[in-house]
Amino acid sequence: MVKFEGVDLFRGKCRIRWSEGKRRPALVLDIPYTPNGVKRAYKIRQSIIKQYQAGIIDRGPAPTFGELAQLRLNTTVMAPETRRYTKRNLNKHWLHFLEVPIDQIQYSDLLMPFKSLLQPSKDNQIAPLKPWTVISILSNGSTVFKLAIKSKWRTDNPALELMREIETAHRPIDPFTKEERDAILSSLKLNQVHQTPYLFYAIRFYCGLRPSEVLALTWADYDHKNGKFLVTKGRVRGKNRATTKTGVNREVPVHPFVKALLKTTPRQLKDSHILTTKFGNGFTDYTNFSEMFVRAMEREGVRYRSPYNARHTCATMMVEAGMEAVYCAQALGHSPEMFFKTYAKWTNADKSAAQAKIWASIL
């Protein structure tokens, strides 16, 4: 069969590809891949190219998930190991979506293939994946949907919605009490050799920042006059990311307890980060902080919980103090819907107690 430029075989039909500047669209035609079909497809391709060159751009259907995934890989700077991991996840777990137009993938389409990863196979031959592994797999697809949103191909990100649901369902909310919080911080403070973990968890307990957001804080992000942190990025594997986890910048009020600590925190000339190592560099991760936190719990006889509950402690104490839930959600970087869903037990505590009192009064 004679080959024609930009025409190839896809599941028995003709697929055409062409260039529009940096964009390389593809379109599967309802034309069989035969000698005559290839000629027809080539003529259609040439017509599209002429329209583009004349300034008449008909983008036609949206690009496929796979095309946008490839575009993201081609235009994003990644470490080699990160690129390999991302490509492996996309090819293995997003395989069924690669040829689907990006605007046709719905939230319901993701439920079965990804939530099933959390369950053992019917014959128990394949073990379930950990929730954080599934979230990582979903995050690779989420970046493709983000690209589609920026390119105006769609307005929502179903992968991000599912990630948040899995995270909420598998990360139990078990905040510390005020007494437990104070005991843990006091124990961390007594360690005179390493004062940075004390500041790290003080910010987490009193400001509710995510771990990566605390590591990324620089002195330029701290508005000491108005008492606010400008949270615009996260720090992962020793590198600052351009956005926060949710991609939304926010201003976070700095609690007076943290303000007092920042006044006595020395600034390094070598690095602008608020938290720095003894060598004056920003931290690459917070693993050591978590280990010190666990040891502090053991020393103080505090029941074990994940250190991530420091953030939940901040959120629940804000609610219990009578602060508006919408304000709390903004400060923590949640959508109002996600905040109400995550902290429903605390936001409805007074109402639940009142209803229980009414119920008890019924004869």
Buried (B, 14 or more C-beta within 10 A) or exposed (E): EEEBEBBBEBEEBBBBBBEEEEEBBBBBBEBEBEEEBBBBBBEBBBEBBEEBEEEEEEEEEBBBBBBBBBBBBEEEEEEEEEEEBBBEBBEEBBEEBBBBBBBEBEEEBBEEBBBBBBEEEEEEEEEEBEBEEBBBBBBBBBBBBBBBBEBEBBEEBBBBBBBBBBBEEEBEBEBBEEEBBEBBBEBBBEBEEEBBBBBBBBBBBBBBBBBBBBBBBBBEBBEEEEBBBBBBBBBBEEEBBEEBBBBEEBBBBBBEEBEEBBEEBEEBEEBBBBBBBEEEEBBEBBEBBBEBBBBBBEBBEBEEBEBBBBBBBBBBBBBBEEEEBEEBBBBBBBBEEBBBBBBEEBBEBEEEEEEEEEEEEEE
